[in-house]
Amino acid sequence: MQPSTHSDESWTVASAKAKLSEVIERAQSAPQTITRNGKPSVVVVSAEEWQKKTVRKGSLAEFLMESPLRGADLDLERQRDEPGDLPL
């Protein structure tokens, strides 16, 4: 059976509730969008897909070490000006 919306990967809230098992089954191979009031509201994806999207890819230190700006001669000296009065 087809979901009662525009495509095989889009469901209304009512149709997703009525056919939750089918939504889950289809989400194993492709993300399933659930719409509310005609607008996309949530996406159901397989646990495997979610793991791929949320796994941390290294630490902040590794990210900074791989930066294309590493070794660039940037002037990062902090200004030591005294605070001034702000106009009211």
N, C-alpha and C positions, 0 to 999 in steps of 0.2 A: 504494500500500500504506500502511496505517496503522501508526504506531509501536506497539510492543507495551507501551503503558502507558495511563494514564487519558485523555489528551487528545491532540489533534493537535500540541500544543506542548510535550509532555513525553515524554522518552525515558529508558529505562534505559541504563546504560553499555554493556551488551552490544548493545542495539538501535542505539544511536548509532554504535558501532564498525562494526557490520554495514552501516549505511546512512548513512555519513558524508556522502556526496554529497547525499542527500536532506535531512539535517539542515542542511547549508549552504544548500541551495536554499530551504528553508522559512524560514531565518533572514533571508533577504533581505526578507521581508515581515512577520515577527513573531519576537520572541525565542523561542528554543528552550531549554527547561530539561532538563538531564540530571540524573537522580536516581541516587543511590548508596545502597543499602540502604533503598530506599523514601523517602529524604529528598532534597530538592533539593540539588544539589551545585554545579553551575555553570550559567551561562546563556550561550548562543551568540547573538550579535547580528551584524548586518551591520557591515562596516567603516564605512559611512556613519552608522549609528546610534551606533557607538562614538565617532566623531569629534564628533557633536553633544553627546554626554554628557561628553566629556572636554576640550572646548575651554575655555580660560581666558576668562573674561568680565571683562576689565579687570584693572587692577593693584590692589594693596592700597591705594594712595593714593586711587584712584578709589572704591573701596568705602567707605573712611572718609569721603571728601568727600560721598558720597551718603547717609550714615547719618542716620537721623531724629534722632539725638542731637547732630548737628552744630549748634553754636550754643547748645546747652542750657547753662545755667549750672551746670555740675557742679563740685564741690569736689574737685579731683584732687591736692591738696597732699599730699606724702609726709610721713608722720610721721617725726620724727628722734629717737625715743626710743632710749635706750641699751639694748643687749641685757641681759636679766635672767637670773638663774639659774633653771634649770628644776628643778622638784622631782624627786627621784629616786624 
